[in-house]
Amino acid sequence: MKDSWIKIEAWLTNNHPEIITTLNAAASPKEIKELELTIGTSMPDDFKEFYSIHNGQSYTHLRLFDGDILLSISDIIAEWKQWNDVLPTLNENCIEQFGYPAESSPDSGIKNDWWNLLWIPITANGSGDNYCIDLDPTDEGTKGQIMRMWHDDPQRELISPSFRQWISDYITDLGNNVYEASNDIGWGGVVRKDY
């Protein structure tokens, strides 16, 4: 994954060097272990390799993934805990109103939970939405696949079969001019040109 970061940083250097200053130093093995102990399972090796170079971003309006900041390990844990805290109340409200817990409308390979303890948020857009590593897919899915989680929409979109492929596709899109640099306070950083 070191080569992936080299390519991302090369694009940033040429297009939006300010974002490089928001990238954190490497995550330590201790930090990664803390995440795994918190969620109760191992993270994929490609994720751990990626984070062993940069531990996400510091909070900024210059977001790396089309309006989403790349979360640090501590922010992943905080975001994960926040979703877990919200879910019981959400389910209680749904049971009271509809007679069953909250459900989502997922793509094939993703469970129809509203939130799942093994959906690990790796980005955040500041509005409660995340890209997540799905460590609990259906039989049609792949453990470690990337999905999109919305806080107020039941759609659960399958984005990529793995973290490595998600990063690879992102780098390809950078090279194909799918993205551009933005300094917009509300939607800055690397953003899709078609938005």
Sequence and secondary structure as in RCSB ss.txt:
>XXXX:A:sequence
MKDSWIKIEAWLTNNHPEIITTLNAAASPKEIKELELTIGTSMPDDFKEFYSIHNGQSYTHLRLFDGDILLSISD
IIAEWKQWNDVLPTLNENCIEQFGYPAESSPDSGIKNDWWNLLWIPITANGSGDNYCIDLDPTDEGTKGQIMRMW
HDDPQRELISPSFRQWISDYITDLGNNVYEASNDIGWGGVVRKDY
>XXXX:A:secstr
 HHHHHHHHHHHHHH GGGGGGB     HHHHHHHHHHHTS   HHHHHHHTT   B S SEESBTTBEE  HHH
HHHHHHHHHHHHHHHHHHHHHHHSS  B EE TTS  BSS TTEEE EE SSS EEEEESS  TTS TTEEEEE 
SS  EEEEEESSHHHHHHHHHHHHHTT EEEE  SSSEEEEETT 
